[in-house]
Each structure stands twice: as C-alpha cells, then as structure tokens.
Amino acid sequence: MKRIIVDYKKLTNEILTLLVEKYPDGYGDDDIIRFKNASNETVEALEVRTDEAVYLVKVSTRLANTMENFDEEEDDDFDSGDIGNSVDIPDDNDPDNE
C-alpha cells in the first residue's frame, strides 16, 4: 500500500472528508504521527486510509482551521459528486489573495 505525504494546500475533498470523519472533534497530540523526511526534518502528520493508500497529512494550524470550516460547509452544500476534486485553500503568502 502506498504512503503519501500531503500538505493541507493539496488536499482533495475525498481526503478532507476522511479527515473530518476520522477526527470530527478535531485531533489531539495522541493522533499525530512524527517522522523524519528525506531531509532529516521532523514532520508531524495525521493518518487517514483509503483502499489504495495511506495518506499522511502534514499538521499545521491552517489544517485545523480548514477541517473545521469544511465540516461546517459540508452541512450546507457538500455534494458527494465532488469527491476527488481539489479544495481551494487561500495561501496567506500570496500577494494577490487579499
């Protein structure tokens, strides 16, 4: 089974849905997996599984906010036909994003 490291900026609706389902009340320190990447940097991630892969989603403050906002929006207008599409997440470092 493939293990894929994903940054919150690259989350698909499918992965974000899995995260919200697995951690409906948010995640805690016990849920975080810590490992060293190829550059010997410590990475913190949450694990979610599909039939095809294990996704390790990098943990950040923005991830928690994205999960919370997605859960709220999902109740209003989530269409299950959107699974697999990308989620647009604004980049705070983007000068065009105000």
Disulfide bonds with the S-S distance in Angstrom:
none
